[in-house]
């Protein structure tokens, strides 16, 4: 019985992990090399569902990558 419960638990965990779906979208015709500045919109700065610490981490990481790319 214990073995069956363990196998059922493993099956549920494996099934829950397979439902994660990630996608991205961007304009493939945009000439990003011509842009020299950037700014975050109010919606991007709000990032609903995150606390202030994580919001700051995300915005800082994005800003660092954009600055590194020039």
ZIBELDA-V890130 format. One record per pair of residues at least 12 apart in sequence whose ideal C-beta (glycine too) atoms are under 6 Angstrom apart, sorted by the first residue. I is the first residue (numbers start at 1). J is the second residue. D is the distance in whole Angstrom. If there is no record, write none. Layout:
# ZIBELDA-V890130
<<I,J,D> <I,J,D>>
This chain:
# ZIBELDA-V890130
<<38,66,5>>
